[in-house]
Amino acid sequence: MRIVVTNCNTTQEMTEEIVRGARAAAGPGTTVTGLTPAWGPESAEGWLDSYLSAAAVLDTLRTYDGPPYDAVVLAGFGEHGREGVRELVDVPVVDITEAAAHLACLLGRRYGVVTTLERSRGQIEDSLELAGVGRNCALVVGTGLGVLHLGDADRTERAFLAAAEKARDAGAEVLVLGCAGMTGLQRTVSDKLGLPVVDGVGAAVKLAEALVGLGLTTSRGGSFARPEPKRRVWHVT
């Protein structure tokens, strides 16, 4: 089984970190291939970045010419594009946002999302609502750290723990890592918090494997029917 994991930004180092987390979660026989968009934002933080990222990810998958793949994991937390990708490709598409939330709902009544900047809260809340798991979210809270500032492991852990306390106080029984760049952090903070911590990249990989193993893929019966045949200009020359 081959799973393609798409970063939502152009930072190659982040793609490599995401792929490491995805491979750690993947089962025997699963190959993980990481994709980095050739254009778009270096980090996705805010509505403008998110819409630009969505178009770049769609273009990356549209022009992909590597080995055939069995599923796509979208590694942008709260970013736009998942519905478009589901129209575009003929394999299961799993977004880390909804994957993490669905697994969190199996572990507790309410969950909290700890993300990067506060400005991302609205996008994440909207994404969770659209996925049907918004009502179970106690709080989306930011750490105040930008996506490109997550490389300092000690600072990221301190900021995450401080934000997680707010989510727990709001009623969260499970915590979700609200950025693909936080992958791996769950192993160091879960015991300190006394709560399960779900990593969206690992959750999405395991759900993608399950869907492929069960022979299931996106329905073409309505919302995600194939795109209407028409002329589409992707690049202006």
Number of C-alpha atoms within 10 A of each C-alpha: 16 17 26 24 26 24 26 32 28 21 17 16 12 24 24 17 16 24 25 16 21 30 18 14 17 20 13 8 8 15 15 22 19 19 23 21 24 14 15 21 19 17 19 25 21 17 15 10 18 25 17 19 28 25 19 22 30 20 17 17 17 12 9 11 8 8 8 11 15 20 24 27 28 28 28 28 26 27 27 25 21 22 13 16 24 24 19 17 16 17 21 22 27 27 30 29 29 24 23 26 30 22 19 27 16 10 17 15 14 23 32 30 29 27 30 28 16 17 15 22 21 14 18 22 19 15 21 20 15 11 15 13 18 19 11 19 25 21 23 24 23 23 20 16 16 15 19 15 13 18 12 9 12 10 12 19 18 13 18 23 17 14 21 29 15 17 23 19 12 16 15 23 22 29 31 24 28 29 22 27 27 26 22 20 17 17 13 11 18 16 11 9 15 10 17 19 25 28 30 34 36 25 25 29 31 17 23 26 20 12 19 17 11 9 10 12 16 17 14 12 8 7 11 15 13 16 10 7 6 6 6 6 7 8 6 4 4
